[in-house]
């Protein structure tokens, strides 16, 4: 089992290095045309090359019909396909025989707490690892067509493989420091992939912003890992969880709060959420990978993986719940006012990750994990379908779409399933997972903040776990409001893209099969994943929560439809009035950071640079100039002229001789 898990990680790693070393050469050998090297194009908002849409489409269709001409694609897709098969075997084996399997390759002595290079496979790791592989395979296949005109496709595909391997290392890691290695490799990969078209200023700025913001949270995450490891006397995940009861409450609480800093950064939760919407500048398939299976999913996964730590620190759960409410409601309001399709989905991701965080805060670990899996399927589906729409319309903006359901039927039905899962329409997957989370929140609110006993059973022997009752009610009401807002912005997106009359002049037709059918394939798990949780009592529908969420979804979606139906040519977001500007700018959090953080740091940097130039540099330069002036007279005797040296020698001899004769 551990050997198979190791192979699942190593195959994408090998694909990444093979792609970096061999990809450019294979590209030249297999893809070079008679016209010589392909010039580097700029980018369009969707992340694709800035060539005319017909040429982009023709290149995509050629790529899917002649895959053997694309060597980097073979290097990228075949290892990930094999890794997906192995991950499925691992998941099936764990399902047949539940329990954790651990294996250690080697131990690294440090003088204090040893570091184990080993893996741990249990039910959570098995299902999340399978989800990561499936989404990564879909992204690689989709990218063959979508990135067909990109001259740097080989490096792109290699970094996608490395990104996938890093997330799999996080999922299967049996040691916290090994997990941290994968955690940081993902950060580097996100920087390179978001800034893939680095020649565009927006892309490079978005990549730097993502890197810096997530690094800020990772400082706290690393400190939390160190506190846990030293407090438990081991960095082994199994060892840490087994020794929580013996650790002081202050140590556990401090570690949990520090870990939350990294979780907020990676999973784009308030106040470290601002990098994710800007990351939409990167290629659309990368957005699907980041939002569905890697980067942002890692934070929620780590909380679920180390859940007993958080159950032993109710204060950390309360903080997680409050941050989740701010993130889910604020991001849903921001999504409601966006005109860019990818930014709608970006804010939707922040909101849905907050729903998972809220579920963990109120004890719905199983519901949060199910929503993580369902979100991986339907959010990857939505982003890949959005790429198909962008290819057809040549624009990211909702105001340019309209009537696409007739010309793009595969994309329409795929996106319909994805949006239904996002809203939580029964019986698609999102309905089951959200129902489990809302039911747990309702239980916690009505019982004065006491978490469900099923969750408490994971709490390392503690008799009960409570969060403040006020926090429980805030989480519950926040979830209810988020359901209505999600239905509103999803309905608005659906209507503006696929109904009414086209708002711009373009010839829309279905995207190439490798793109449209890859997105359609993800509609199957997006629709059916919820049924796989019916074996667990906590994941079965709760009548009260199910009815409430359905009524709220109908209210939110119905309001959006009524506003749209008055004039289908206009944007339903106009009903927000002056508030739309505030929501569209995401409550001006970026501007606040620019005023309170960026500008003071820039002013400080300018002051330091001026002091360095006028003070330290001036002093060094002045000393150098003074030394030069002083050395001028001293070097006259050392002018390199042999005649002068001989003359001086003879003069000295004469002087010495005269002195001897006169004085002696």
N, C-alpha and C positions, 0 to 999 in steps of 0.2 A: 504493500500500500504506500509506504513512504517512498519507495523507489519510483512508483508511478507518479506520485506528487512531485518528486524531484524532476522527473522527465517533463512534466507539464510546465514547470518553471524554466527548465534549461532549453527547451525547444524554441520558445520565442527569443531567449537570449542569443542562442546560436543564430537564429534568423536575423537578428539585429546586426550582429557582427559580420555575418556573411553578406548582408545587404550593404553595409558600409564599405566593405573591402572589395566586393565583386560587383555590386550594383551598378556603379558608373560604367565599368567596362562592359557589362552585359547590355546596358542601355545603348552604348555606342555600337556594339556589335549587332544587336537585334533590332534596334529602333531607328538607327541612323538612316536617313533618306538620301536620295541622290542630290538633294539641294544643299547638303552640308549641314553644319551645326544649326540647331534650332535656336533662334534668339530668345532671350529671357523676357517673358511678357510681364506686364504689371498684373494687378489683380482686380477683380470685381468684388462688390460687397459680399457675395457669397463665398469668397475664398478661391474661386476658380480663376483661370487665366482670362485676361482682358482681351479676348479675341471675339470676333463676331459669333453670335449664338449658333448659327448654322455650322461654322467650323468646329466649335466646341462639341456640338452634338455629333458631327461626323467623326471626330477623333474618338469620342466615347464609344460610338458604335463599332469603329474599327478595333478598338482595344478589346471589346467584349467578344468580337468574332474571331480575333487572332491572338489569343492569350499567349501562345508560344513565342510571339515577338516581344513579349514584355518579361524579360528575365527577372527584374526586381520583383514583379508581382508574384512570380512562381516562388521566389525565395521567401517572400512575405506570407503567402497564403498557405502553402503546403505544410510548413511546420505548425502554424496555428491550427490548421484543420486536424492534424494528428494530435496536438495538445488538447483540442476540444474533445476528441474521441477518448483520450486517456482520462480527462477530467470527468467525462460521463461515466466511465468505468469506476473511477474512484467514488463518485457520488452514489452509484448503484450499490457498490460494495458496502458503503457506510449505511445506506438505507436498509440493506438486508441484515446487517450486523452492526447496530448502533454502538457507539463508543469511540473514545479518542485513541488514536494511534500516534505514537511519538517515535522519533528516531533522531539520533545525534551523529553527525559526521565527525566532528572533532570538538574539543574543548580548548578555549583560548585562555591561558592563565594571565591574570592581570595584577596579581599581588594581593587582591582582596576578593572581589566577587568575580568568579569565572564567567566567561561568555560562551554559550553553547551555539555552535553552528548546526542547527537541527530544525526539523519540521514537526508540526502537529496537525493531524487531520481529524476533524470531528464533523458532526452534521453541519454546523454553521460554515466551516471552511469549505466543505465539499460542495454545498449548493452555491455559495458565492463564487468559488473558483470556476464552477461550470458556467455560471452567468457571465463572468468576465471573459471566458474563452469564446462563448457564443457571440457576444457583442463585438469582441475584437475581430472575430472571423468575418462577421457581417460588414464591419467597417473596412477591413482590408479588401474584401470583394467589391464593395461599393466604390472604393477609391480607385480601383483599376480604371473604371470609366470616368469617374468625376475628375480625377487628377491626370487624365490621359494627355493633356496638352502641357503639363507642368514639366519643365526640363530638370527639376530637382526631385522628381518623384522617387528616385532610389533612396535618397536620404530621408525623405518623408516616410516611406514604408519601413525603413530600418528603425526610425525613432518610434513609430507606432508599435513595432514588435518589442522594442526595449521598454516602452511604456507599459505594455501588457505584461511583460515578464516582471517588472517592478511591482505592479499591483498583485500579481500572483504570489510574489514573495511576501508581501504584506499579509495576504490571506492565509498562506500555509505556514508562516514563520512560527516556530516554537519558542523563540527567544525574543524578548522585547527589543534588544539592540539590533538583532537581525531584521526585525520588523522595521526598525527605524531606518536601516539602510535602504530597504525598498521604498519607504516613505519619502526619503530625500531624492532617490533616483527619479521618482515620479515628478518631483518638483522641477528637476533639471529638464526632463523630457517635455513637461508642459511649457517651459520657457522656449525650447527649440521649436515645438510644434505650433504654439500660438503665434510665434514670430517666424513661421516658415517663410512667408514673403517679407523678409526683413527689409527689402528695399522700400516698402511702404511704411511711412512714418507711423501711421495708426497701429499697424501690426507690431512693430518693434516696441512702441510705447506700451501696448497692451501686454506684451510678453514680459517686459521689465516690471510692470505693475503687478502682474500675477506672481512673479518670482519674489518680489520684495514683500508683498503683503503676506503671502503664505510662509515666507521665511520668518517673518515677525512672530507668527503663531507657533512656528516650529521650535523657536527658542524655549517657549514654555513647555512644549511637548517633550523635548529632550530632558529638561529639568524634571518633569513629572516621571519620566521613565527612570531616571537616576534615583529619584526619591523612592520609587517603588522597589527598584532592584536592591538598593542598599538597605531599605527597611525590611525587606523579606529575606535578604541574604542570598538572593538568586535573581537572575533576569529571566529565568524560564517562565513562560506564561503559566504553565501548570503549577510550578512551584510558588509563584506569586499569589495565584488564586487560592492555593491551599493554605497560605499563611496569613491571610487577611485578618482572621479572627485574633491572631496573636499580635498584630501590629497596633500601635497606639492610634486612637481615632484622629488625632491631629495630623499624624503622618499620612493616613489614608485620605483625609479631606484635602490636605495640601497637594498630594499627588493627583487626586481627581480634578481639582481646579486647574492645575497646571496642564494636565492632559486636555482639558476643555479648550485651552488657548489654541493648541494645535488643531483640534477638531473644528473650531470655529474658522480657522484659516483654510484648512483643506476643504471642508464642506461648505464654505462660503456662507457662514452664519454671522449675523450682526455681532460685533461691529466690523468684522473682517470680510465682509461679503462683496465689497465694491469691485474686486478684480474680475468676478465672473461675467457680468454683462459686457465689460470691455473685451474679454477674451473671445467674443463672437467675431472679432476681426480675423481670426484664423480660419483655415479651411473648414467647411461645414462637417465633413466626416470626423474631424478632430473634436468638434463641439459635441458630436454624438458620443464619442469615446469618453471624453472628460465628464460629461453630464450623466452618463448612464452606467459606466462600469469601472472607471478608475478614479483618480483624483478626488472628486467630491464624494464618491461612495466610500472612500477609505476612512473618513472621519467617523461616519455612522457605524461602519463595520468595527472599528476599534472600540467604540463605546459598547457595542453589543458583545464583542469578544471579551472585554474586561468588565462586563456588567456587574459582577459581584463587588468590584472595587467601588463602583458608583452607588450600589445599594448600601454599602457600608459607610457612605458619605452622603446622607440626605441633603446636606447643604449644597453639594455639587449638583444633585438632581434638581433642586429648586432653581439654581442658577441656569441649568440647562433648559428647564421648562420656560423660564422667563425670556431667555434669549430666543428660544424657539417661537414663542408667541410674537415677539417683535419681528422676527424674520419672516414668519409665514404670512402674517397679515400685511406687513409693509411691502413685501415682495409681490404679493397678490394684487395689491392696489397699484403698484408700479406696472405690473404686467397688463393691467386693465387699460392703461393709457399709452402703451407703446405702439408705435407704428411699424417698427422693424420686426419682422416675423421671428428672426433668431433671438432678438432681445426679449420678445414675449416668452419664448421658451426658456431663455436664461433665467429670467425672474421667476418663472414657473418652477425651475429646478431648485432655486433657493427656497421657495415656499414649500415644495414637497419634501425636501430634505429636512426642513423645520418640522414638518408633520411627523417624520420618523423620529426626530429628536424629542418632540413632544411625547410620542408614544413611549420612548425609553424613559422619559421623566416620570411618567405615571405608571410604569410597570408593565407596559405592553411590549415586552421584548420580542415575542413571537410575531406580533402584528407589525412591529417596526421592521423586522427582518423580511417578512413577506412583502411589505411595501417596498423595501429596498430592491428585492428581486423583481417585483412587478414594475417598479419605476425604471429599472434597468432595461426592461423590454419595451415599455411604451415610450420612454423618452428617447431611446435610440431610434425607435420607429418614427417618432415625430421629427427628429432632426434630419434623418435620412429622407423622409418624405418632403421636408422643407427644402432640402437640396434639390429634389426633383422639381419643385415649384419654382425655385430660383432659376434653374436651368431653363425652364419653359418661359418664364416671364422676363428673365434678365434683370430682376430687381428683388431686393429684400423687403420692399415696403408693401404693407397690406393695402394701402390706397391705390396701388397699381394693379391689384388682382381683380378677380370677379369672374363667375361663370366657369370655373375650371373643372367642375364635376363632369361636364359633358365631354371635354377634350382630354381629360386625364382621369379616367375612371379607376384605374388601379391605385393611383396616388390618393384619389378621393376616398375610396373605401378604406385604404390603409390608415389614412390620417383620421378618418371617422372613428375607427376602432381605437386608435391611440388617444384621441381627445376624450372618448367615452371612458377609457381606463383612467385618464388623468382626472376627470370629474368624479368618477366613482359611480357610473351608471350600472345598475345590475343587469346581467350577471358577470360583467367583465372583471378582471383581476383587481383593479383599484377599488372596487366596491367592497370586496372581502377584507382587504388589508385596512382600508380606512375605517370600516365598521368595527374591526377589532380594536383599533386605536381609540376611536370615539367611545366605544363601550368601556374600555379600561379607564379612560378619562372621566367618564360619567360615574363609574364605581368609586374612583378615588375622590372625586368632588363630593359625592353624597356620603362618604364615610369619613369625612373630616381630614382628608389627606392620607389615609392609610392605603398603601398599595395593595394590589391584588395578591392573595396568598400564593398563587402560582409563581409570581415573580419573587416573592419573599423566599421561596424555597431555594433560590439561587444565592441567597444572601449570606453565605458562609456561616450558617448556624444562628444568625441573629433572629430573635423571636418575631419582630415586626419592623416594618420600614414605613416611616411617615414623612411626608413633606407638608409644609404649611397649608392649611385648608384654603387660604386665600389664593395661594399659587395654583392649587388644584383647580379651583373654579376659573381662574384666569386662563389656564391651559384649556379647559373644557370649552369655555366661551370662544376662545381664539380659534379652536378647531372648527367649531360650528360656523363662525364667520368666514373662515378660510374656505370651507366647502362651498358656500354661496358665491364668494368672489371667484373661486376657481371655475365654477360653472359659468359665471358671467364672462370672464375673459376667454375661456375656451369656446363658448358659443359665438362670441364676437369674431374670433379668429376663423372659425369654421364658416360662418356666414359670409364674411368679407372675402375669403379666399375662393370659395367654391360656388357661391350663389350670386344672384343678381346678374348684371351685365358687366362685361369686361370694362375696366376703367382706363385701360391704356391700349395702345395699338401694338399688338404682338400676335404672332401666329403660334398659339399654344398647342402642343401635342404631347403625348405621353413620353416620359423620359426613357432612355435606353433600358432594355430589359434587365441588365445587370444592376441598374440602380433601382428601378421601380419594383422588381420582384424580390430584391434583397430586402427592401423596406416591407413589402407585403409578407414576407416570411416571418418577420418579427411580430406581425399582427396575431399570429397563432398563440405564442406564449403570452402576449399582452392580453388576449381574450380569455385564456384558459388557466393561467397560473393559479388563480384563486381557488380553483377546485381541488388542487393538490394539498391545500391546508385543511380540508374538512376533517381529516383524521384527528386533528388536535382540537379539544373542546374550546380553547380560547380563541380559535380562528373561525369557528362557526358563526354565522350571522346572529346578531342579537336584535330582537324585534324592535325594541325601543330605539336603539341607536340607528338601525337600518332605516326605519321610518323617518326619523328626524333628518338624517343626512339626505335621504331622497327628497324630502320636502324642501330642504334648503337648496339642493341642487336645482330643483324645478323652479324655485323662486329666482335664483340667480340667473339661470339660463333663460327663463321666461322673460325676465326684465330686459336682458340684452336683445332678445328676439323682438319684443314689442317696440323698442327704440329703433332697431334696424328696420323693421317692417314699415315704419312710417315713411322712410325714404331710403331704399336699399343702396342708393348711390352715395350716401353719406356714411360717415363713421359713427357707430353707436356711442363711441367714447365722448362725443360732443355733449352728451347728457351730463357729463361730469362738471361742465362749466369751468369756472376759474381754477377749480381743484385739479383739472387735468394737467396743467403745467407742472404743478407741484408733484403729482404722481409720476408724470413722465420723466421728471428729473430725479426720481427716487428720493423725494424729500430733501434734496440738496445736500445729501450726506457727503458726496464727493467735493462739493464746493466748501462745505464746512471743514473737511480734512485739508483742502488746499489752503484755506485761510488760517486754520489753527496749527497745522503741522508743516505743510509743504513750504509755504511762504517763510515762516520763521527759520526753517532749516536752510532754505536757499539764502536768506539774509545772513545767517550765521556762516554758511559756506563762503559767501562773497567776502565777509569780514575776515575769515581765516585766510582766504586766498590773498586779500589785500595785505594783511599783516605778513604773510609769507613773502609776498613780492617786495613790499616796501621795508620790511623789517629784517627777517632772516636772510632772504636773498640779497638784500642791499648790503647787509653786514658781510656776508660771504664774498660778494662781488667787490666791496670796498677793500677788504683785506687782501684779496687777490690783486687788485689794482695797486695798492700800496706796496705790496711785495714786489710787483713788477717794476714800479718806479725805483724802489730801493735797490733792486738787483741790477738796474741799468748801469750805474757807475761801477759797481763791483765786478761786472763782467767785462769791463774794458780791457783789463790785463788778459782776459781769457777770450781774445777775439779770434783765435784760430789761425793767426798769421805767423808762420815759422820765422820770418825775418825779424818780426818784433820780438819774438822769444829770444833769438840769437843776439840781437842788439842789447836786450836787457841783461842777458847773461854776461856779455863782454863788459857792459857798463858796470855791472856788479863786481866783476873781477878787477877792473881798474880802480874802483872805489876802495875795495878791500886792500889792494896792493898799495895804493897811496896812503891809506891809513896806517898800514904796517910801517912804511918808510918814514912817515912823518912822526908817528908817536913812538916808534921803537928805535 
